Amino acid sequence: MRTVYVAVYETWADWEVGHLLVELRTGRFTGEQWRVVTVGESAEPVVSMGGVRIVPDVVLAEVEPEGGDLLVLAGSAQWDEGGHAAFAELARRFLHAGVPVAAICGATSGLARAGILDDRRHTSAAREYLEFSGYKGGDKYVDERAVVDGDLITAGPDSPVQFARAVLQRLGLASEAKLDAYEGVFHRADPAAYPVLVG
């Protein structure tokens, strides 16, 4: 069973990664169940932006890229305040080891501040939002809902479904037809998508 590490911290934006985690954990559309492991800077409970109290499964110091298959970073108010540098460094280690990292919303700002987006195609809430980080990757910014560049997947806060789709695509967990249907279901594009997902 493959493992996804999910960073959790105060005010983490639970809804931004919800679609992705459900599909990885249940395998309902992919046919492959993943183990979801939450990672905190300490073993103390944290409360998500939605008010969900979480006790981390492991602490950050215990996590090694070789022990996982994906690192997921959601937004939080603390990223914008310059926090979570340790998680940005963990992301750097994962990418250096060739293990995918998926970052959405405020987490992209943290990666930008750490210089991780300087040489990789990426997206976020807006180009101007990342410019506040002082990063040097503005020419690599792509105005799309989600962007995949090698082992890095990024998305803005209004794109949790596209974020999930991009990660599932990068991991090779579903066909293009199934991914199209998955995204279509959430946008009420085509009721005929349901048989594609369950078939």
MODANOR-V76143 format. One line per field, one symbol per residue. ss: DSSP state (A for helix, B for strand, O for the rest). A space follows every 50 residues. Layout:
ss = ???
This chain:
ss = OOBBBBBOOOOOOAAAAAAAAAAAAAOOOOOOOOBBBBBBOOOOOBBOOO OOBBOOOBBAAAOOAAAOOBBBBOOOAAAAOOOOAAAAAAAAAAAAOOOO BBBBOAAAAAAAAOOOOOOOOBOOOOAAAAAOOOOOOAAABOOOOBBBBO OBBBBOOOOAAAAAAAAAAAOOOOOAAAAAAAAAAAOOOOOOAAAAAAO
